[in-house]
């Protein structure tokens, strides 16, 4: 008899079985299929990161020589970050992604503290306070906050289940947490990331099954607030007026020159001219312009195709996830990659007013690259449907007297495997009662 048969689970929880005694992990089903991580998802992320490493070096040689008297200054730093990011992605892909559900409130607290810390001790660059200087790297807390918010929202929505259709009990709590995060990011004068967080939040709520009227009402309420932040701040209002009048700023003009001069096949790798001091931020926010100039339209479409592949395989992982949390988290992270790439590409091509937002995997920056590859590792973990770990079990918060007994490690190693170790065999002998059965049914 399975636990789901002994007691009706809470509508907001996913079913889970009792842990096997002496087993290092929870076993959901003897015949459950465990798959290898998605190779296409891995290919898309690594291709973007490798292309970014090459283009950061090509686009930054002049700036590195002028500022630091070292042609390979940015290449060396980005190479170290690329190696660390690859290790983080592989390590994260081997974890049980459910562990992030258990520690989602703690991670969200760390993200909020980072946003508060950057307002107090962060360095101001170009009128924005977004970075905390650390030995060897500049930390951007908003990059971590984006992923932590996606995890927290996914965990909260998975817990609520069908209650998400209720305004006070289901829709309002996650929206308040997301609003607090967006306010702190907005205080850093980062409107682009604020809009990105809002889009990911509404996407997660919509996928979780909230009423469409609530989503539309939230968008209508946020629109005048966003408009006031644009027209009420001098440099943002100037960017908007330049965009509406067709008189591009200097940076946008140089970006369009780089895109247009590349043609179909580009001028050749390393042969770009706008990187010679003409295009500011050509190795960070406007790296796509350097790609267009040196690799042409083919290079731009390659980047767009890789991002489409990344988002598509993330949604495939969401569809095949074994629980609600995995589905919601995969959708939120895929939306995060898709929306951020869409905003950056639109800015470079002068489709929307300029925003200070990076292109994932490609732009130079330690926080952006490490967080992007770590988030990809989470998607890879969801795609391989791992068996639950004991540490990721929500029921370990129960009192010690009600937890399953553990055998001695030496005794376990000496005893041969027994069929009675399987969880559904022990579930029938477990103590009965409504409170005990409710704990067994929760994940």
Secondary structure in CASP SS format (residue, H / E / C, confidence):
PFRMAT SS
TARGET T0000
AUTHOR 0000-0000-0000
METHOD secondary structure of the structure
MODEL  1
X C 1.00
X C 1.00
X H 1.00
X H 1.00
X H 1.00
X H 1.00
X C 1.00
X C 1.00
X C 1.00
X C 1.00
X C 1.00
X C 1.00
X C 1.00
X C 1.00
X C 1.00
X C 1.00
X C 1.00
X C 1.00
X C 1.00
X C 1.00
X C 1.00
X C 1.00
X C 1.00
X C 1.00
X E 1.00
X C 1.00
X C 1.00
X C 1.00
X C 1.00
X C 1.00
X C 1.00
X C 1.00
X C 1.00
X C 1.00
X C 1.00
X C 1.00
X C 1.00
X C 1.00
X H 1.00
X H 1.00
X H 1.00
X H 1.00
X H 1.00
X H 1.00
X H 1.00
X H 1.00
X H 1.00
X H 1.00
X H 1.00
X H 1.00
X H 1.00
X H 1.00
X H 1.00
X H 1.00
X H 1.00
X H 1.00
X H 1.00
X H 1.00
X H 1.00
X H 1.00
X H 1.00
X H 1.00
X H 1.00
X H 1.00
X H 1.00
X H 1.00
X H 1.00
X H 1.00
X C 1.00
X C 1.00
X C 1.00
X C 1.00
X H 1.00
X H 1.00
X H 1.00
X H 1.00
X H 1.00
X H 1.00
X H 1.00
X H 1.00
X H 1.00
X H 1.00
X H 1.00
X H 1.00
X H 1.00
X H 1.00
X H 1.00
X H 1.00
X H 1.00
X H 1.00
X H 1.00
X H 1.00
X H 1.00
X C 1.00
X C 1.00
X C 1.00
X C 1.00
X C 1.00
X H 1.00
X H 1.00
X H 1.00
X H 1.00
X C 1.00
X H 1.00
X H 1.00
X H 1.00
X H 1.00
X H 1.00
X H 1.00
X H 1.00
X H 1.00
X H 1.00
X H 1.00
X H 1.00
X H 1.00
X H 1.00
X H 1.00
X H 1.00
X H 1.00
X H 1.00
X H 1.00
X C 1.00
X E 1.00
X E 1.00
X E 1.00
X C 1.00
X C 1.00
X E 1.00
X E 1.00
X E 1.00
X E 1.00
X E 1.00
X E 1.00
X E 1.00
X C 1.00
X C 1.00
X E 1.00
X E 1.00
X E 1.00
X C 1.00
X H 1.00
X H 1.00
X H 1.00
X H 1.00
X H 1.00
X H 1.00
X H 1.00
X H 1.00
X H 1.00
X H 1.00
X H 1.00
X H 1.00
X H 1.00
X H 1.00
X H 1.00
X H 1.00
X H 1.00
X H 1.00
X H 1.00
X H 1.00
X H 1.00
X H 1.00
X H 1.00
X H 1.00
X H 1.00
X C 1.00
X H 1.00
X H 1.00
X H 1.00
X H 1.00
X H 1.00
X H 1.00
X H 1.00
X H 1.00
X H 1.00
X H 1.00
X H 1.00
X H 1.00
X H 1.00
X H 1.00
X H 1.00
X H 1.00
X H 1.00
X H 1.00
X H 1.00
X H 1.00
X H 1.00
X C 1.00
X C 1.00
X C 1.00
X H 1.00
X H 1.00
X H 1.00
X H 1.00
X H 1.00
X H 1.00
X H 1.00
X H 1.00
X H 1.00
X H 1.00
X H 1.00
X H 1.00
X H 1.00
X H 1.00
X H 1.00
X H 1.00
X H 1.00
X H 1.00
X C 1.00
X C 1.00
X C 1.00
X H 1.00
X H 1.00
X H 1.00
X H 1.00
X H 1.00
X H 1.00
X H 1.00
X H 1.00
X H 1.00
X H 1.00
X H 1.00
X H 1.00
X H 1.00
X H 1.00
X H 1.00
X H 1.00
X H 1.00
X H 1.00
X H 1.00
X H 1.00
X C 1.00
X C 1.00
X H 1.00
X H 1.00
X H 1.00
X H 1.00
X H 1.00
X H 1.00
X H 1.00
X H 1.00
X H 1.00
X H 1.00
X H 1.00
X H 1.00
X C 1.00
X C 1.00
X C 1.00
X C 1.00
X H 1.00
X H 1.00
X H 1.00
X H 1.00
X H 1.00
X H 1.00
X H 1.00
X H 1.00
X H 1.00
X H 1.00
X H 1.00
X H 1.00
X H 1.00
X C 1.00
X C 1.00
X C 1.00
X C 1.00
X C 1.00
X C 1.00
X C 1.00
X C 1.00
X C 1.00
X C 1.00
X C 1.00
X C 1.00
X C 1.00
X C 1.00
X C 1.00
X C 1.00
X C 1.00
X C 1.00
X C 1.00
X C 1.00
X C 1.00
X C 1.00
X C 1.00
X C 1.00
X H 1.00
X H 1.00
X H 1.00
X H 1.00
X H 1.00
X H 1.00
X H 1.00
X H 1.00
X H 1.00
X H 1.00
X H 1.00
X H 1.00
X H 1.00
X H 1.00
X H 1.00
X H 1.00
X H 1.00
X H 1.00
X H 1.00
X H 1.00
X H 1.00
X H 1.00
X H 1.00
X H 1.00
X H 1.00
X H 1.00
X H 1.00
X H 1.00
X H 1.00
X H 1.00
X H 1.00
X H 1.00
X H 1.00
X C 1.00
X C 1.00
X C 1.00
X C 1.00
X H 1.00
X H 1.00
X H 1.00
X H 1.00
X H 1.00
X H 1.00
X H 1.00
X H 1.00
X H 1.00
X H 1.00
X H 1.00
X H 1.00
X H 1.00
X H 1.00
X H 1.00
X H 1.00
X H 1.00
X H 1.00
X H 1.00
X H 1.00
X H 1.00
X H 1.00
X H 1.00
X H 1.00
X H 1.00
X C 1.00
X C 1.00
X C 1.00
X C 1.00
X C 1.00
X C 1.00
X C 1.00
X C 1.00
X C 1.00
X C 1.00
X C 1.00
X C 1.00
X C 1.00
X C 1.00
X C 1.00
X C 1.00
X C 1.00
X H 1.00
X H 1.00
X H 1.00
X H 1.00
X H 1.00
X H 1.00
X H 1.00
X H 1.00
X H 1.00
X H 1.00
X H 1.00
X H 1.00
X H 1.00
X H 1.00
X H 1.00
X H 1.00
X H 1.00
X H 1.00
X C 1.00
X C 1.00
X C 1.00
X C 1.00
X C 1.00
X E 1.00
X C 1.00
X C 1.00
X C 1.00
X C 1.00
X H 1.00
X H 1.00
X H 1.00
X H 1.00
X C 1.00
X C 1.00
X H 1.00
X H 1.00
X H 1.00
X C 1.00
X C 1.00
X C 1.00
X C 1.00
X C 1.00
X C 1.00
X H 1.00
X H 1.00
X H 1.00
X H 1.00
X H 1.00
X H 1.00
X C 1.00
X C 1.00
X C 1.00
X C 1.00
X H 1.00
X H 1.00
X H 1.00
X C 1.00
X H 1.00
X H 1.00
X H 1.00
X H 1.00
X H 1.00
X C 1.00
X C 1.00
X C 1.00
X C 1.00
X C 1.00
X C 1.00
X H 1.00
X H 1.00
X H 1.00
X H 1.00
X H 1.00
X H 1.00
X H 1.00
X H 1.00
X C 1.00
X C 1.00
END
